[in-house]
């Protein structure tokens, strides 16, 4: 099986539990590395530079684009978000699979540049369940709920650009399913061309 | 996840242990069905009609082609081999995943007609190991050995048409890997469009 790590893009509905899922994956399996995005948005309370994001100035971010230090970047609501190249490539070269938790714009750019990347979309088991999670504990205004549902409907439009859907019903099962999808990706013929070439040449050399 | 069964094509080097692998899969997991091919070749000793193959006359086979009773067929060394449609479709409709053990010609036809089919190629862990298995216990003539290696080299040319390679080193591990690849296929976005459509329409209906 291929020894180079692969790129895994994880997107999904807000409220699908992506963060919890990835955290559980990293705790259970130790061959995965989580990429940390750079952003120009301000840190929120409790966020730490280098943990949730690398918080950088707009000038710094534009310099990173200029110097091709990012493998993808996108703009949301007047802020830049991007994936620093060096960490990702280093981890992959070391044989680790790298997880990017990014949104669809970035996901599509990754797929274009790295066709072997694995694009996963995380969803609750049903729209009703998603609504329940978005509506929350009855403390939200109707306006906020409507915004969230509207955003989820938009997010749903992008699902068909992904390779697999991961239904997050029971967390443990979802962790296993994600792990298995990644292991499967290592068995792709297109990721094992060296092995195949070697086999061919050794079989012909008789 | 999709409830309709999927088609799984298993090919691989002679000597890779496909038969043993599939038998172990069917014993361990009960959601798989094995398709039995029809052929015009004569039964070998110990082979039973309806177990290894459906043995039919050339006239009968050509009638089956005519009446589109086969989802693929191919000719090898003057004999026809083909996959009867009815059993496959019935099992898939019942939600069972159907395994076809066929060669590359048939595999490519399946992929063309059923793009969602999963094409697996089974290989020993190395060319040396394959050679050892092909050479056997020292009882074969050099001529037979040369023929087998030549055939393996030909088979290797086709690997890149498959989706995944399955390295058959330890049987139990290989059974698990195959099971996981099939489970992963059920999570493909393209096989879950109904779920996605329903999600979208329910989220928009607010």
Interface residues (C-beta under 8 A of the other chain):
Chain A: X1 X121 X123 X126 X127 X128 X130 X131 X146 X149 X150 X152 X153 X156 X157 X159 X160 X162 X163 X164 X165 X166 X167 X177 X180 X181 X183 X184 X187 X188 X189 X190 X192 X193 X195 X196 X198 X199 X200 X202 X203 X204 X206
Chain B: X1 X121 X123 X126 X127 X128 X130 X131 X146 X149 X150 X152 X153 X156 X157 X159 X160 X162 X163 X164 X165 X166 X167 X177 X180 X181 X183 X184 X187 X188 X189 X190 X192 X193 X195 X196 X198 X199 X200 X202 X203 X204 X206
